[in-house]
Amino acid sequence: MNASGIVATLIADNSTANGLIGGRVYPGVAKQETSYPCVVVNLISPGPTNTKTEASDLDIASVQVDVYGSTYSSTATASAAIRTALDYYAGALTLDNSGGTANIASITYTSEQDGFVERPDIFRRMCEYTISLRR
């Protein structure tokens, strides 16, 4: 599953989220010299929903979306804008970064918490979403 491509495309398609993040969505880890706020996407647990007779036609995965910012307020604001862009999305989506298409059955927001960052001038908000993807 191209979770980072799905998240990056939906943020880019949302004017508020894109205005705050400015395309800074990274798979796995942010670039060393990135500007803030930025987003890091990690696939936590991909899982098929197999049928009795054939392979899964619906994959369900947990995705962690970490929002980093230079102030607590900017991090919370960006996180809220991203939730608006992602939560309850469903439909076919042409991915910006690969040109492929994802047929998303649904995206649901499942949890959120503040996270620890070793640098005292950076704040982190960890959000978890469930993505259901038709194959």
Secondary structure, 3 states (H helix, E strand, C coil): CCHHHHHHHHHHHCHHHHHHHCCCEEECCCCCCCCCCEEEEEEEEEEECCCCCCCCCEEEEEEEEEEEECCHHHHHHHHHHHHHHHCCCCEEEECCCCCCEEEEEEEEEEEEEEECCCCCCCEEEEEEEEEEEEC
